[in-house]
């Protein structure tokens, strides 16, 4: 499992790996290089799929039914734009060249209702030298500013909630995360991956300066001097008067230093100082096929499409516009995948 010499998988990746291993162990077949393009029907019942391969289209027949358990359309910029999904296909966590929405469109073509098509699982994305944005969470210090040099949210919000704050105004994409040298020039957050600091500096996705004033000049945003001064005052008093950072217990979950006043607030005081560019990334879209409690695909009138089930990011998420906790996308996909199989085999 894994690529490029990786020896381990962690978190959700390790769960996916284990599920795949069990599937293969129990006789399942994985067909790579198959892009689903349409559903096959017999009357009003779904009986299989058509997939495009390097050798042309193939038809795969299903004895019991078809379960759509794919990604969404986060990897297709045209679909994102048409449906009003903020961010960019260049910044999503989807593997390059995949998750372009064909299963959702195929289901709609046979009459499936769809919903939440403008929704996604959002997160701040650390801009990379190659133009990608990488999943980032758990900020420990520093502050985020928009292109006018102003903070616009509690930086320690859960990542989906902060991503939604980024999406509210165009001047927030890209943003700059300002931090000092307290962690040896490394981003005070969990970025997967962060990338090499020297490569960031060479590409301009990070900027370094000896003073905040010089940093402001280098990134062309003079207002950050006043913003940093105000933020440092909050760190001194222990009270974030603008966004309440540190009031919610979650704000300190990833913070391992304590200044005795507010763990979530540390001043920018140790030069050199850095600005890291951030974009609006996502872990996928979360709109798609409307289903019932058994994961059966529904028509607009609420009737069931026989033989068609859906889960994962191919569906309108059970959580709606919310992201209740880490693991929600994968967890809900597993639960509703299981419910689909139970109904299919009943």
QUIHUQUI-V978570 format. One record per run of one state. SS is the DSSP state (hx for helix, st for strand, lp for the rest). FROM is the first residue (numbers start at 1). LEN is the number of residues. Records with the same first field share a line. If there is no record, write none. Layout:
SS=FROM-LEN + FROM-LEN
This chain:
lp=1-10 + 26-9 + 43-2 + 54-2 + 62-4 + 69-8 + 84-8 + 93-9 + 110-2 + 113-1 + 116-4 + 128-5 + 138-5 + 146-13 + 167-3 + 173-2 + 180-1 + 184-6 + 193-4 + 204-2 + 210-2 + 220-4 + 238-11 + 253-20 + 286-2 + 290-1 + 292-4 + 300-4 + 311-1 + 316-12 + 346-1
hx=11-15 + 77-7 + 102-8 + 159-8 + 170-3 + 181-3 + 197-7 + 212-8 + 224-14 + 249-4 + 312-3 + 328-18
st=35-8 + 45-9 + 56-6 + 66-3 + 92-1 + 112-1 + 114-2 + 120-8 + 133-5 + 143-3 + 175-5 + 190-3 + 206-4 + 273-13 + 288-2 + 291-1 + 296-4 + 304-7 + 315-1
